Amino acid sequence: MKHLMKRELIKIRELQRRHWGENGTPECPQAIRNHIRNGVVPGEQIGKLWYVDWTAFNRSDGNDLAAMVLNGAT
């Protein structure tokens, strides 16, 4: 029997707080929405709001997003 992890959908603002912390410099919401659209960050749009799948994001340790940020910054 497969063990399914429960998804925890969080808003982009909450991702910014959890991933970068209170004093960090997060990516802008538009960039995060683009990452979700492009499949880089696990998430979805529900109505007009965008959500990140925090459980899946943590499983990947956010490495994909960190790599994109670092590659874009160089």
C-alpha positions in Angstrom: 0.0 0.0 0.0 1.4 3.4 -1.0 1.9 6.0 1.7 0.5 9.3 0.5 1.7 12.5 2.0 -1.0 15.1 2.8 -0.6 18.3 0.8 -0.3 21.6 2.7 -1.2 24.4 0.3 0.1 27.8 1.5 -0.2 31.2 0.0 2.8 32.8 -1.6 3.2 35.3 1.2 3.4 32.4 3.7 6.0 30.7 1.5 8.1 33.9 1.5 7.9 34.0 5.4 8.6 30.3 5.9 11.4 29.9 3.3 13.2 33.2 3.5 12.4 34.1 7.1 11.3 37.4 8.6 14.7 39.1 7.7 15.4 37.4 4.4 15.0 38.8 0.9 12.3 36.7 -0.8 11.6 36.4 -4.5 8.7 38.6 -5.6 5.3 37.0 -5.8 5.2 37.3 -9.6 8.5 35.3 -10.0 7.1 32.6 -7.6 3.8 32.5 -9.7 5.9 32.0 -12.8 7.9 29.2 -11.1 4.6 27.5 -10.3 3.3 27.9 -13.9 6.6 26.4 -15.2 6.5 23.5 -12.8 9.7 24.6 -10.9 7.8 25.1 -7.7 5.0 22.7 -6.7 1.7 24.5 -6.5 -1.5 25.6 -8.2 -3.8 28.4 -8.9 -7.2 28.1 -7.2 -9.5 30.8 -8.4 -7.4 34.0 -8.5 -5.1 32.9 -5.8 -1.8 31.0 -6.1 -0.7 28.4 -3.6 2.5 26.4 -3.0 2.4 22.8 -2.0 4.5 23.2 1.1 4.9 19.4 1.7 6.3 18.8 -1.8 8.4 22.0 -1.6 10.0 20.7 1.6 10.6 17.3 0.1 12.7 19.0 -2.6 14.3 21.2 0.1 13.5 24.1 -2.1 16.7 23.3 -4.0 15.1 24.0 -7.4 14.0 27.4 -6.4 17.3 28.2 -4.7 19.2 27.1 -7.8 17.0 29.3 -10.0 17.5 32.3 -7.7 21.3 31.8 -7.6 21.5 31.3 -11.4 19.4 34.4 -12.0 21.6 36.4 -9.6 24.9 35.6 -11.3 
